[in-house]
Amino acid sequence: MIQKIEFPQQPTYYILRDEENGPILSHGKVEPSQVLETIRNIMETYIDENEWEAKLLEGGIDLNEQEDLPSPLGGIEL
């Protein structure tokens, strides 16, 4: 199933996983002029950037020590 964030009214932060409470596979922000589509099973969305950052820290990701994560498209080439 493809999940989407389409032209949100305000910047929307996301976390993508393949299973509930599984490892974070991708994360980022979608601006009001953008669309995100993913094949990942779990998409968590946040409006509050601090709440999103706290969830990332819980998942072992510190934005101050950013690492490269796989594409939210799950390897699909456009």
LUMGU-575244 format. One record per residue (C-alpha): x, y, z; residue in one letter. Coordinates in steps of 0.02 Angstrom, whole numbers. Layout:
atom east=X north=Y up=Z aa=A $
...
END
This chain:
atom east=0 north=0 up=0 aa=M $
atom east=65 north=172 up=-44 aa=I $
atom east=51 north=306 up=90 aa=Q $
atom east=55 north=492 up=52 aa=K $
atom east=74 north=663 up=126 aa=I $
atom east=7 north=784 up=-6 aa=E $
atom east=30 north=971 up=2 aa=F $
atom east=9 north=985 up=192 aa=P $
atom east=-60 north=1149 up=261 aa=Q $
atom east=98 north=1170 up=364 aa=Q $
atom east=268 north=1084 up=368 aa=P $
atom east=241 north=903 up=419 aa=T $
atom east=376 north=791 up=490 aa=Y $
atom east=374 north=603 up=462 aa=Y $
atom east=452 north=441 up=521 aa=I $
atom east=441 north=284 up=415 aa=L $
atom east=450 north=105 up=476 aa=R $
atom east=405 north=-66 up=406 aa=D $
atom east=328 north=-128 up=569 aa=E $
atom east=254 north=-52 up=726 aa=E $
atom east=396 north=-1 up=843 aa=N $
atom east=522 north=-67 up=716 aa=G $
atom east=680 north=25 up=668 aa=P $
atom east=664 north=196 up=587 aa=I $
atom east=698 north=174 up=402 aa=L $
atom east=679 north=354 up=348 aa=S $
atom east=628 north=524 up=415 aa=H $
atom east=609 north=701 up=355 aa=G $
atom east=498 north=851 up=324 aa=K $
atom east=367 north=886 up=191 aa=V $
atom east=335 north=1068 up=149 aa=E $
atom east=164 north=1134 up=93 aa=P $
atom east=224 north=1135 up=-88 aa=S $
atom east=280 north=952 up=-82 aa=Q $
atom east=211 north=775 up=-93 aa=V $
atom east=286 north=619 up=-12 aa=L $
atom east=237 north=443 up=-66 aa=E $
atom east=307 north=286 up=14 aa=T $
atom east=281 north=99 up=13 aa=I $
atom east=332 north=86 up=196 aa=R $
atom east=198 north=7 up=307 aa=N $
atom east=205 north=131 up=451 aa=I $
atom east=206 north=320 up=428 aa=M $
atom east=205 north=426 up=585 aa=E $
atom east=172 north=611 up=556 aa=T $
atom east=205 north=760 up=669 aa=Y $
atom east=167 north=945 up=658 aa=I $
atom east=273 north=987 up=811 aa=D $
atom east=458 north=977 up=765 aa=E $
atom east=510 north=951 up=947 aa=N $
atom east=394 north=802 up=966 aa=E $
atom east=463 north=728 up=803 aa=W $
atom east=643 north=754 up=861 aa=E $
atom east=603 north=670 up=1029 aa=A $
atom east=531 north=519 up=936 aa=K $
atom east=687 north=510 up=830 aa=L $
atom east=796 north=513 up=986 aa=L $
atom east=691 north=370 up=1059 aa=E $
atom east=730 north=275 up=898 aa=G $
atom east=917 north=309 up=915 aa=G $
atom east=930 north=451 up=789 aa=I $
atom east=1010 north=613 up=842 aa=D $
atom east=986 north=747 up=709 aa=L $
atom east=1148 north=828 up=768 aa=N $
atom east=1237 north=669 up=713 aa=E $
atom east=1139 north=645 up=551 aa=Q $
atom east=1167 north=484 up=456 aa=E $
atom east=1114 north=438 up=281 aa=D $
atom east=953 north=336 up=279 aa=L $
atom east=872 north=242 up=136 aa=P $
atom east=752 north=332 up=23 aa=S $
atom east=571 north=342 up=85 aa=P $
atom east=525 north=270 up=-86 aa=L $
atom east=594 north=102 up=-31 aa=G $
atom east=717 north=86 up=-175 aa=G $
atom east=592 north=128 up=-312 aa=I $
atom east=676 north=221 up=-456 aa=E $
atom east=578 north=364 up=-532 aa=L $
END
